Amino acid sequence: MSEKLSFVHPTPNSPWGTYLQQVDRVVPYLGDLAKWAETLKRPKRALIVDVPIEMDDGRIAHYEGYRVQHNMSRGPGKGGVRFHPDVTLEEVMALSAWMTVKTAAVNLPYGGAKGGIRVDPKKLSLKELEKVTRRYTSEIGIIIGPHTDIPAPDVNTNGQIMAWMMDTYSMNTGGTATGVVTGKPLHLGGSLGRVKATGRGVFVTGREAARRLGLDLRGARVAVQGFGNVGSVAAELFAEAGAKIVAVQDHTGTVVNENGLDLEKLIPISRTPAGAAGFEGGDKVPNEQFWEVACDILIPAALEGQITAERAKKTKAKLVLEGANGPTVPEADDILAERGVLVVPDVICNAGGVTVSYFEWVQDFSSFFWDEDEINVRLDRIMMNALNQIWDTADKHKITLRTATYAVACERILMARQERGLYP
Ligand code: NAD
C-alpha cells in the first residue's frame, strides 16, 4: 500500500480517484447542500484486518482484509465482499462510496460499505476458502451486524460464502442472525430472485434506455465483458428479448460470433476452469479486439477502469450499460458523451442486486417470504421510478445520466447529513 495514501490524495486513475472526480462534477448541482460535499470524500470508517489461516499442507498463510463504511447517514452500511488478488484498501474505499451513492439513488434506507480480501480464491481448497471466510468475518465482526453493516456477494463470493459468514457471526454473537448478510441460500433466509437481481436490473434499465434511444432490442448486438453473476444473467435476458450476444470476454479470453453466441452452451463452459475461452462456437480473438467489436450495446460487467480513453474512442456501441462498478474512467466518460454514446452508470444500472438484498433483509426481519413474481415486480418498479427521476434531472440540467444520478443521490445523502447535524 502506498505510504502517501490518504482519503484526499488518491493514486492517479485509481477507482477512488475516479470517484472523487465524479463527486466534483456534481457539486455545482447541490445548491446549499454543497457545503456538506466534503463528507462524501471521506470514508466514515476503514478497518484493515489480518486473516491468518493454516493451509491444507500445514503452512500458515496471512491475507489482508478490509471493511470500509463510507457513509451511514441514511441507514446501516450495505455492500458486497470481494475476494480477488488485486484488492486494495483504496479500491474498497471506492466500492464502498459507490454503494453510498447507489443505495441513495434507488432510495433504499442504507448507507454504503464494502469489504474485500486480497486473495486468489481459485488457488484455495474449499476448506481453506471456508477458513479465510470465517476468520475474516470474525475480524470484521466488531463493525458488521444486521443493524449496522450488512455484507453481500461481489466478485468471487457467492451464497455459500454468505452462509459461512452468517454462521460465523451467529456463533460469535449467539442466536441465528440471518439479517447480517444478504445473498444467502434460500433455506437460510435468502430471497427468491437475488441471484439474478443485478443482471435483471441491468436489463431493465438497459431496455428503457434502448427504448428512449429508439434502439430495437430484437436483433440488437450486445458485447459483454465479465461473464459471472452479473454479465451472464444480463446476457441471457437480452438474448430472451431477441438481442444477439456477439462477444463475450472473461478472465480466460474473448470469444466473438457476429451471428450470436449460443448461451445455452457457453454459460456452462464459462463456469468451468476453461472459461469462455474454452467455447468452440465462436472465434477466439485477442482481448483488445473486444473493444472494437461491431455492437449496439456494450456491457462492462467485470472490474473497474476497463473503459479507458483509448477504448472509449474505439467502441462502436450506442449504449453502455455499466454492470460492473466503476468500469469507466472520467476521461473516457467525456469521450463517450462527446461521441453521443449513452452511458447508464453503475450507480443505477447495477442497483438491482442491492435492491433485492434490501428485500431479503426486510423478509429476514419479518420472517415472511415473498414469491418470485412479487420480488421481480417490486424490483422493476423501484428501478424504473429511480431511472425516470434521474432522466428528468439529466434533461433539466443538460447533464449526463451519471452526474444526474449523483445529483439525485447526493441530495438525499447530504440532506440526511444536514438534518442529523454534526455530533457533538
Ligand atoms: P463474478 O465473480 O460472478 O464474475 C466476474 C467475471 O469477471 C468473471 O466472468 C471473470 O472471468 C470476469 N473477469 C475477471 N477479471 C477479468 C478481466 N481482467 N478481464 C475480463 N473479465 C474478467 O462477479 P460479479 O458478481 O458478476 O461482479 C462483476 C461486477 O459487477 C463487479 O464490478 C461487481 O462489483 C459488480 N456488481 C456485482 C453485483 C452482484 O450482485 N454480484 C452487484 C452490483 C455490482
Boltz pocket constraint, residues with backbone or C-beta under 6 A from the ligand:
constraints:
  - pocket:
      binder: B
      contacts: [[A, 153], [A, 154], [A, 155], [A, 156], [A, 157], [A, 194], [A, 198], [A, 225], [A, 226], [A, 227], [A, 228], [A, 229], [A, 230], [A, 231], [A, 249], [A, 250], [A, 251], [A, 252], [A, 301], [A, 302], [A, 303], [A, 304], [A, 323], [A, 324], [A, 325], [A, 350], [A, 351], [A, 353], [A, 354]]
      max_distance: 6.0
